[in-house]
Amino acid sequence: MTQRNEPTAPGDLSMPMVTLRTAGELADALPYFMGYHPSDSLVLVALQGDRGQFAGRVRLGIPGQAEDWEFIAQELPRCLVQEVERRAGGERPDAVIAYLCREPGPGESGRQVMESLRPLADSLLATCRDLGLNVLEALCLSGDRYWSYACTEAGEDCCPPEGRPMPRPGTSVIAASATFAGIQVRGTQREMEARLAPLTGPSVASQEEAIDDAVGEALPRLMGGDGEREFAAGTLLVISGMIARLQDGPPPRSAREDEWDDRLLTDAEVARALVGLQDPETRDRATLWMDGLQAAAALRLWRALSRRCVGVYGPYGAAVRTLAGWAAWCVGDPTEARISLEMALAVEPDCGLADVLYRAIGADMPLEAMRAALCSSMAAYAPLHLPTGVWPPVGVLVSEGVLVQGELFGLGEVRELDRAGEADEANGTGGPAEVADGDESGACGRAAAMRRHPSSRRRVPAGRRPKPGPARTVPRQRRGAEDGVTGQGEREPGGRS
């Protein structure tokens, strides 16, 4: 096959023409298709023409329940065909390469992983052939080895039972071409997710207790009068101080260096910000930290806050991971943006802002158009009283002269962004399956079905945590429930998510 990456921004270098001939070269090429090393994922790559030129790709996490595999195997190839046709003016893909990526668990071998995923691979390839797609190769990548599901000549000369070792990093033709073009592959998907994952260890108890206290302090302040606006202003003031502090320090380059950011933030101020950001309007206002150095520092803050959503407050991560996805897009990193938004949707599948941002990235919506749409959506919000220099963090002008997009992916007016989740259910649009021709697109209706299907949602044990529901609600204190306090402090029913 032939692969060519198109530049994703002005000035980017594109990959020279590369021809891949062997299964080993195809296995080694996956991170260059994706921009990172996918984990626990099913990836389909579409090819067009006699030379098998790269036409697009789709990625979805492998469902944990085998009973969901048949549904995914039927829908994912159709989603890929639909997206390639849309982008290529109706031209269908001619062939497909499939990748099933999963690392062995404790006491498990790569070969056992390969055999356990064989039913999924067989169903997937059957659907591809039913759609008239030529399956050039289907590979299982596990434990630094690869196996072919498409090979019919099993044996030492072709496909030994123990698989074949992955090529040494940097030795393949595509690695050499990428190096020549100045293109770098990010780390693994798990490494990027780890920067947003809740912390573990002895610090968890103190952070959870601090959030308990912040919830208890918030409830009486939100009851009546101007308490709601004052609380929102206080949240943004705390966030502004933390962003300024992070902006003064060197940016972390890895999960290990993220510890420096964690040390700069106290449990109390983190808790105050997390509780305040559960209000959708406050979260929306926080998207305005989106320019230059402020956006980079904001991204560091949203990552740090996401790591502090510990214990029963794990669901608070939806808001800050949505903000992390937006900030990553603003600083020119759509790969991290998509992963952050996927993690937000895994916590709260009906988070409308995360869903809209995810699909906007995949549909190649101009960043400035989305910035204008977000600013316009806040035009009707009540003004807040904050010191000059704190708010707004960027020059915001919302008037008739600003681009106001009447409809965004069929979801209605822009100022209704947070009701996008409800519109998705009615219209059957959207969803965080990655579909791409250079960049991913979540605009595929079939991808939305996959997200709403039980297989695409992480199963969280019930009864373990209070959930910040769709209303503008701050959950009761965890300790309050232990003391016999009942009920929740609700400000307004039927709010947005």
N, C-alpha and C positions, 0 to 999 in steps of 0.2 A: 504494500500500500504506500501511498505518498501522503505526506503530512505537511501542511503549511499553516503556521499560526499567523493570524492577522494582528497588527499592532493594536493595542487597546487604548492608546492615547497618543496624541501628537508627539512625535519625536521618539516613540518606542521603536525598538529594532524588531523586525519580523524574522521568524525562523527561516533559514535557507531551505530549499527543497531537500527532503530526506526520503529515501526509499527504505522501507522496512520489509525484510524478507522472511525471517525466521520467527518461530514462536518466542525464543528468548529475546529478540529485539522488540517484539510486540509487548512482551511482559515488562521490559525495561522502559517502554515508551509511556506507560500509563501516567506517571507523575507529570510528564510534559504535556499530556492532554489536559490534565486537571489543574496544574499549577501547584499541586501538593500531593502527598501520598495519602490516598483515601484509606479509611479504616472501616471495617465491617460494612462494606458497601457493594452494591451491584451497579456496574457501569456498562453502558452500551455506547459504542462509538459507531457512527454512521459514515459510510463511504459512498462516493458517487463517481461515475465515469469508469472508463476502461482501466485507468491507472489507479483507481481506488483512492481518490483524493478525499481528505478529511472533510466531512460535511456537518458534523455536529456530534453532541454527546448528551447523555442523560445519566444522572446518578441518583440512587435512592438507597437509604440504609436498609440492610437486610433485615426483614422482620424477625423478631425473636421466636415467634410461634410458627411452626411449620405449616399449620393449617391455613395460614395467610399467604403462603407462597404461590398457590395457584392463581389467586387474584392478581398479585403483583406481576407474575409471569405473563399474564394475558394483557395487562394494561400498559406496562412500561414500554414494550416495543411499539405499541400503537401511539403512545405519547411521542416517542422519538420520531416516528414517521410523520405525524401531524406537524411537529415543530419544524422539521427539515423542509417539508412542503411549504409551510408558511414563509420561511425565510428564503427559499429558493424559487419562489414564484410558482409553486405547484409541482416542481420537479421532485420525484420521489428518490429516496436513497436506493442504491443498488445492492449494498452489502452491509454487513454489520460484524463487529468484533465485540465479544462479551467478556467481561471481567467479573469474577466473584472474589472479593477480598475479605478475608477474615483470619485473624491471628489465632493460633491454638490456645485453648484454655489450659489451666493447670492439669498436668498429667495427660494432655492430649497432643497428638502428633499432627503435623501438617497433612499427612495422608488421611487421617481420620476426619479432619475438617473437610478435605476435598470430597470424601465419600458421603459425609453428612449433607453436603450441599448439592449432591448430584441430582436429587429429585427436582430442586429448583432450577438447575441448569437445563435438565431435560425439558421441563415445561417451557422454559424461556425460549429455547432453541426451536421447539415445536411451533410456538407462536410466530417466531421470526419467519420460519419457512412458510407457514400459512399465509403470511403477509407478502410472500414473494421475495423475501430478502435472502440473499446468499450469505450463509454463515461462514465467514472465512476462518474464524478461530474463536474458541471459547476457553478461557483460561481461569484456573483457580490459583490465586496467589496467597500463600500461607507459609509462615515460618521460613522466610527467605528462600522458598522454592516455588516452582510452578508446575502445574499439571494441565493437560489439554483434555477437555471434554469432547472435542470434535474429532480427535484422532481415532481412527479405527484400527491402527496397527500397534497395539500395545506390546511393549517388549523393550529389551535393553537398547536396541538400536534406535528406537524412536521415542517411546514414552515409558520409561521404566516405572515400576510401581511406586518407588520412593520419590518420584518426581525429579526435576532437574534444578540445579542451583540457579538462583538469579544471577545475572551478570554482575561483575564487580562494579560498584558505583563509579561513574565517570569513564567507563571503557567502551560504551556502546556508541554507535554512529550518531544516534540522536543526542546523546549526552555531549559528544564532541561538537555537534552543530550548535547546540544550545549555548555551550561555553563560548564558542566563536561569536555568537550573536549577542553575548552579554545577558543571556536569559538565565535566571536562577529559579530553582524549584524550592518552594517553601518546605518546612518540615512536614511531619505527619499531621493528619487531621486530628488525632488524639492530642498531639502537642498543642495545637491551636485551641482546642476545646478546653485543655487543662488551664489555660490562662483565664478562663471564665468560670471554671468549676468551683463549687464551694470548698472552702478550706477544711482541713481535717486536723485533729490533734487537740492539744489542751486549750488553744485559744478559742475554740468553738463555744464553750460554755459561757465565757465572759461576753462574747459578741451577742449570743442569743439573749443573755440577760439584759444587755444594753438595749436591744430592740424591744424586749418586754417593757422596759422602763419608758422608752420613747413612745410606744403605743399607749401606755397608761397616761402619759403627759398629753398626748395628742387628743384623746377622746373629749375631755371637758372643753378644750379650746375650739373644737369643731362644732359645738352645739350652739347654734343661733348667732345672731349679730354678724359682725364682720370677721368672726374667728376664722372662717375658711380662707378668706383672702390674706389675712395676717399670717396664717400658717403657711400658705403657699409662698408668700414673700420671704418668710423666715427660712424656708427650705432652699430657695434660690440663693439667699445670702450665704448660707452654709456651703452650698455647692461652689459658689464663686470663690470663697476663701480657699477651699480645697484645690480647686483648679489652679489658682494663683500659686499655691505652694508647690504643686507638682510641676508647674511650668518653670520654676526656678531650678529644678534638678535635671540631671541627664536622663534621657528616655531609656527605659529598659528594653533590652533586645531579646530577652528570653524569659521563660517562666521563672527561672531562678532569680533573675534580676528584678522580677515583679515584687519580690519580698521587700525591696527598698521602698517601693510605693506603699506597700502595706504598713510599713513602720511609720510612715509619715502621717497616717490617718488614725485618729483615736476611735475606739469603739463607740463612744457617745455620738460624735459627729457623723460617723457612718450610719449609725442607727437612725439619727434624726433625718438624714437625707433619704434613706431607704423608705422610711414611713411616709415622708412627704411626697416621694415620687410615685406612690401608689395612686395618687390622684391623677387621672388622665390629663387634665389641663396643665398641671405642674410639669408632668412628664413632657407634654408637647412644648411648653415654654423652654424646657431644657435642651431641645433640639437646636435652639438658636446659638449655642456654642458650637459653631460650625465653620469658623474661618481660621485659616493659618495655624499659628502656634496654639491658639486657644482650642482648636479642634483636636490637635494632637494631645494636649494635656487633658482635654475632656475624655478622649478615648482611654487614656490611662486611668482616669477616675472611674469611668463606667466599668472597666475591667475589674478594678479593685473592689468596687461596690458589689459586683456580681460574685466575686469570691467570698464576700462576707454575708451572702444570703444562705445562712447555715441553719441546720436543724429544721424546725417546723416552719421557718421563714424561707425555705427554698423557693416557694412560688413568687416571692418578691423579685426574683431574678428576671422575670419576664420583662419588666419595665426597663431595668438597666441594661439588659442584653439587647433590647430594641435600640436603646440609645447608643450602645457600643457599635451595633451594626450601622447605624446612621453616621456616627463619627468616623468609622473606618471607611465608609464610602466617601465621605468628605475629604479624607486625607489621601484618597487614591488607592485604596486597598479593597477592591470588591470581593476578593477571596475571603478575607477575614469578615467582611460585612455579611456575606451569605451564611457563613458558619455561625456567626453571632445571632443572626435572625432566625436560623434554624433552631438554635438552642432556646431562643425566646418562645418560638411557636411550640417547641416540645413541652415547655412548661405551661403555656397558655395558648392552645390551638386557635382560640377565637380572638387573639390580639390583632385587631384590625390594622393598627399602624405597622406592626412588624410584617404582616402579610402584604400590605401595599408596598412597603419599601422593598421587600424581597422580589416582588414581581416587577417593580420599576427597574431594579438593577438588571434583571434578566431580560427585560424588554428594551434595554439600552436607552432608557429615558435619560435625557440630559440632566446632569446634576443640578444645574441652575434652575431648570424647570421645576424640579422637585423642591428646591429651596423656596422658590416663589410660592409653590402650592402650600407648603407648610406654613409660611408666613401668612398667607391669605387665610388659611384655616383658623388662625388665631386672632383674626381681626375683630371678632365679636367678643373676645374674652374680656372680662372686667379688668380695668387697669390696676396695677399693683404699685404700692408706694415703696420704692427702693432708692438707695443712695445713687447719685449720678456716678457713672463709671462702672456700676454693677449691672444695671439693666437698662436697655437691652445690651447683651454682650456684643452684638454686631449692629451695624446700621440697618434698621428695618424700616422700610417704607411700604405701607400697604394702602394702595389707592387704586383708582381706576386705571392708572398708568402701569401698574404692575401686572404681569402675566397671571391671570386667574384662570386656571383650566376648569372648564365647566364640568367635565366628567373625567374621571381617572380610572381607566380600565373598566368602564361600565359600572362603577360603584356609586354614581351619583355625584353631588356637589363635593368639592374638595373639603369644605369645612365639615363634611360628614365622614372624614377619614376613619374615625374610630368605630363607625358602624359597618366597616367593610366586612367584618367577620359575618355579620348577619346577612349582608348582601351576597356573600359567597355561598352561604347555604341555600339562598333562594335561586341564585343564578348559575351555580355550578362552575364558578371560575376560580382561578388561583390555586396556590398550594406550593409547598416548598420541596418539590422534586426538582433537582437541578437539570435543566435542559439548556443546551448551549450550542452556539456556533461562534466560538471564541469566548462568549460569556454565557452564563446560565440564564434561562428564562423560566419563570414559574407561571407563565400565563396559560399553560396548557390545562384545559378543563379536566382532562384525565388525571393530571397530577393532583388536582384538587380532590378528586375522588379518592386518590391514594392517601392523602393527608387525613381525610375524614374517615377512611377505613380504619378499623381498630388496629391493624398491623402497623400503621405508620405513627402511632402515638405510643410514647413510652408509658408503660404501665406503672403507676405510682400506687403503692399500697394505700388503701383507704383508711381513714380514721387516724392518720398520723399527724395531720397538720391542718391549721386553719387556712383557708384559701381566700386570697383577695379576689372576690368575685366580680361580676360585671358591674355591680353598682359601685358608687364612690364610697367605699367602705374601708375602714381600718379594722382588722380583726381584733377581737378581744385579746387581752394578755393571756399568754399561755399559763402563767402562774395564777392569774385570776380564776381560770377554770378550776385549778386545783383547790382554790380557796372557796369554791362554791359560787363564784360570780357567774351569772348566766347572761346570755344575750350579746348582741353586738351593737357598737355605736355606729349607726348608719346616718348619713347625711342626706342622701337623696336616692330614692329607688330608681331603678331603670337607667342608671348612668351608663357610661361608655367604658369599653375595655381598651 
